[in-house]
Amino acid sequence: MEREIVRSLYYNPGTDTLDIWLGDPSSETYAEPITENLISKRNRRGETIGFEIITLGKLNSEDMRKMPEAARVLLKESATRLSIVTHPHK
């Protein structure tokens, strides 16, 4: 199995939506629901090129299990960094 590499993350605070891209976002041709809160984005060959978390605040363990490992790792690392930025130590 080819290792998936996360190319980019896009967060929209207005909608609390997070896009995780494993491939070129411009090649998206359709999306497929994976869970109530997670959508798989695919190219015309049917390859998964990204995921959308519809409401990041509602992310749950089922959503996390359905994501590729590389996406989970990056999401966890980003959340840790964001927590440090939004809640600086005194």
N, C-alpha and C positions, 0 to 999 in steps of 0.2 A: 504494500500500500504506500502510495506517495505521501510524504509528509506535507501537511498543509501549513502554509505560512500566511499569517495575517498581514495584509498590506496596509490597511488603514481602519481607523475607528472614527465615526462621526456621531456626535451627541447633540441632540436638539433639546435644550432645557425647557423650551416652551411647551413641548409635547412629551417630554421625558422619554424620548425615543432614541435608541442606540443602533446604529448600523455597523456591522463588523464585516469588512470586505476581505475575502481570501483571493479574489481575482479582480479583474477590471470592472468597476461599476457600470461603465458604458456598455458592457456586453450583456447586461441583464435583459432577458426577454420575458420571463414570467416568475411569479412567486408562488410558493406552496406553503400553506400553514403546516407547522410541525406540532405545535401545542397552541393553546389559546393565546399565548403571549409571545410566540416565537415563529418567525416566518423564514423559510429558506428561499434565497434568491438564486435563480439558475440562468444559465446561458442557453442558447438555442440547441446545444448538444445535450442538454439536461444535466450538465455538471453544476454542482453547488459552488457558487462564487461569492456567497455572502449570506448573512443572517440579519434579520431585523428583530430587535427586542421592542415590542410595541410599547410597553410601559416598564422602564427600567426599575422603577420602585416596586413593581410586582414580580420581579424575577424570582423564580423558585427553583427547587432542586430538580424538578422534571425538565425545566428549560435548560438548566446547566448540563444535565445528562445527555441531552439531545445535540449539544454543540460539539464540534470537533475539539480535541484536547488543546490545540494551539489557541483557539478562540477563548476557551475557558481560562487558560493560563494568562493570556494578555488581559482579559477582562478583570481577573483577580488582581493582577499587578497594577492595572490602571486604577482600580477602586482603592487600593492601598495608597497609591500616590495622591489621588484626589482627596482622600481623607486627611492626609498630612497637610495638603495645601489649604483645605477648607477649615481645618481645625489645628492651626499651628501650635506647637509646644511653646510654653512660656519659659 
